[in-house]
Amino acid sequence: MHIPNTYISDRLFLWLGVLAALFAIFMHYGIATTDVTRKEWAAPATFVKKHFQPGDVIGVLPQWALQGAEPFRKHPILYREDFSTTDLTRYKRLWLVVAPRLGKWWFRKAFQTQLHTLRKLYWHKKVHHFGPLELHLFQLPAPLPRLYDFGTRKRLRQAEVWYAPPEKPMPGCSTQGNIQWMKRWQSKPGWWRGAGGDFFGRLRQEIGDSPKECLWAVPRTCQVLHVRYRLVPLHGTLALGHGFGTASPGKITGTLPPSGPDVKLSLWIENQKVRDFVVSQKHVWRQYSLDFKRLKLSLPPLPPGLSPKQRTGSVEFRISTLRRTKPRLGYCFQAELKTSH
């Protein structure tokens, strides 16, 4: 399409050029004025470290302001887009460093909405101002005691990990195969390794733009990865979550999208199948909560003198997939037992 060279067209292109230049200057000025220096980030960090208590956790808004997280290298820190929807049940207090100047154009409203929601959910104890930064302290409800955390090194050392053929034939899979135990435990960083570089262990994964401490598991094609724990309390509430992160630990950055087919996690308690949980790449992360009181388990009578809360048994996770297109999957899961409400 040809635009004729007229008085109106000349003025139109002139005004478009002027508007583009003004917009560029406006953006340049905005970026320059929203900068926060390392010295400014250090001020609230010094205050937090001075008043930090066991059970505290730290958050920084916006989550991409990594310079604000640098002073907290040795402290627990959460990276979240929305802390009002984050599970904070294991913590006692939340320190939230907010950089409103970084978000005064695009994110300021979102920050204020989130802070308003947090004030409704938790007791907002204090707010401190450090130049362009705000520091909020929230008192969180008393966390539910954890009865059993499947991801600690102590529990991982007690786990039994092996590959075995599926009980029911999978399409295109042979039923032949032997149990392959993964025996080479490495206490640092807490991994099981098997023949062929198979791996199971605790790892921090980037899932849904948020790091998670989870158990990284690689199911083989036509085989099932078994992870069994014994002497687990059989009461309370089982909190379970699983999803896809990066495809390989330590070698692929978290900016790459997750990959791999759907993965099924089967929960077995005392050799009884309880439920299947399936996650795909489009789900990213899925969470579940199971109350032991509502599980239909066939358990033997308790010995005289023992209460139901003293009963223990085996809990097993079986991870499988119908196909595998890459050497490693970015699949991991979390599991812990909490006291019921």
Buried (B, 14 or more C-beta within 10 A) or exposed (E): EEEEEEEEEEEEEEEEEEEEEEEEEEEEEEEEEBEBEEEBBBBBBEBBBEEBEEEBBBBBBBBEBEBBBEBBEEBEBBBBBBBBEBEBEBBBBBBBBBBBBBBBEEBBEBBEEBBEBBEEBBEBEEEBEBEBBBBBBBEBEEBBEBBBBBBBBEBBEBBBBBBBBBEEEBEEBEEEBEEBBBEEBEEEEBBBBBEEEBBBBBBBBBBBEBBBEBBBBBBBBBBBBBBBBEEBBBBBBBBBBBBBBBBBBEEBEBEEEBBBBBBBBBBBBBEBEBEEBEBBBEEBBBEBEBEBEEBEEEEEEEEEEEEEEEBBBBBBBBBBBBEBEEEBBBBBBBBBBBBEE
